[in-house]
Amino acid sequence: MDNLALTPLTGILLLLVMIFAGRAFRENWKAQEEGWQKRAWLYGLPAAFCFFALALIPLAN
């Protein structure tokens, strides 16, 4: 675990996934159409995972 670090490319990919999944989560939450809760979980979990990965795993130089 000592050499665990994100490469810049991995960091950018995680950031993009977080942005698009977070936006889809927010749109489903606002619309609240039929089955919105399942879709919110489907988009919310990857967004949360990417956020915590970016916040807690350092970036490599």
C-alpha positions as MATLAB code, in Angstrom:
seq = 'MDNLALTPLTGILLLLVMIFAGRAFRENWKAQEEGWQKRAWLYGLPAAFCFFALALIPLAN';
ca = [
       0.000    0.000    0.000;
       3.018    2.321    0.344;
       3.439    2.689   -3.402;
      -0.274    3.250   -4.126;
      -0.620    6.368   -6.267;
      -2.751    7.546   -9.159;
      -1.130    8.415  -12.440;
      -2.207   11.714  -14.005;
      -4.161    9.841  -16.699;
      -5.997    7.762  -14.101;
      -6.761   10.910  -12.117;
      -8.234   12.606  -15.176;
     -10.341    9.533  -16.012;
     -11.644    9.346  -12.444;
     -12.448   13.061  -12.546;
     -14.411   12.662  -15.789;
     -16.341    9.672  -14.446;
     -17.112   11.633  -11.273;
     -18.360   14.636  -13.260;
     -20.612   12.691  -15.639;
     -21.945   10.257  -13.021;
     -22.562   13.098  -10.574;
     -24.442   15.090  -13.176;
     -26.593   12.070  -14.090;
     -27.270   11.495  -10.384;
     -28.372   15.094   -9.930;
     -30.620   15.037  -13.019;
     -32.327   11.820  -11.860;
     -32.776   13.243   -8.381;
     -34.358   16.433   -9.702;
     -36.675   14.674  -12.185;
     -37.798   11.885   -9.806;
     -39.420    9.898  -12.580;
     -40.419    6.246  -12.244;
     -37.475    4.187  -10.932;
     -35.331    7.241  -10.166;
     -33.976    5.798   -6.917;
     -32.321    2.825   -8.615;
     -30.788    5.070  -11.252;
     -29.624    7.464   -8.538;
     -27.786    4.594   -6.820;
     -26.419    3.449  -10.184;
     -24.878    6.873  -10.813;
     -24.218    7.919   -7.224;
     -21.975    5.031   -6.225;
     -19.406    5.505   -9.017;
     -19.403    9.260   -8.394;
     -18.782    8.731   -4.678;
     -16.085    6.120   -5.334;
     -14.254    8.442   -7.736;
     -14.528   11.354   -5.314;
     -13.029    9.380   -2.428;
     -10.343    7.867   -4.645;
      -9.291   11.327   -5.817;
      -9.442   12.721   -2.290;
      -7.580    9.923   -0.505;
      -5.096    8.448   -2.991;
      -2.154   10.698   -3.838;
      -1.205   11.510   -7.400;
       2.126   10.242   -8.744;
       4.600   12.694  -10.205;
];
